[in-house]
Amino acid sequence: DDDDDDDDDDDDDDDDDDDDDDDDILSGVYVKSLNSHCGDTNNRKYQYENSDNQYYGRKSRCFNYGKTYVHGNGNRAFAGCFEVKCSLEFKHLVYYRGEWRDCPRNGGIVKISEDRTSHDWIQCPRYHDVCSIQERINKKAAINTRRTRAEKAKAQAEYTEVNKQVKRSIRLFNTNIKTVLLVAAKT
């Protein structure tokens, strides 16, 4: 019996560890460790039909979300994969319940809809937990490349227009010279 009690104590210790993990998840949503399944598009086949528009793919991250009931009926909480967009201005958005939602830069709970009995919510992680610095660098480089291409195209268009004007001027000059020479030859 003493051995059974020791086993029960060990199980209680394991439960305490699980509670610590839950606290960590709810306080910081450690995205990097939770997202291994969100990036795998093969996981779509395991998704329930009514899955709050969950998304699996390269731009997907794991989020806690749910519903809080006002009159003491408790909370319903889930974890799910949702698409994320990152901006160069240190903003990130999550696609949840059919709309892009702004997430606080430092993370936190975002209330989605409220009525007298409940409200839906999603817990956003911090910007730096979701959006990598390399992603920012790549976006800046892409924008600079686009600007460079646009500037090149604009310069080419300006050159083409100026070149047309020069050619017109040369033709006009040649026509004027021929006219002057013809008039001079007749006199």
Secondary structure, DSSP 8 states (H G I E B T S, - for coil): -HHHHHHHHHHHHHHHHHHHHHHHHHHH--HHHH-TTTT-GGGGGGS-SSSTT---STTEEEEEEEEEETTS--EEEEEEEEEEEE-TTS-EEEEETTEEEEE-TT-EEEEEEE-SSEEEEEEE--HHHHS-HHHHHHHHHHHHHHHHHHHHHHHHHHHHHHHHHHHHHHHHHHHHHHHHHHHHHH-
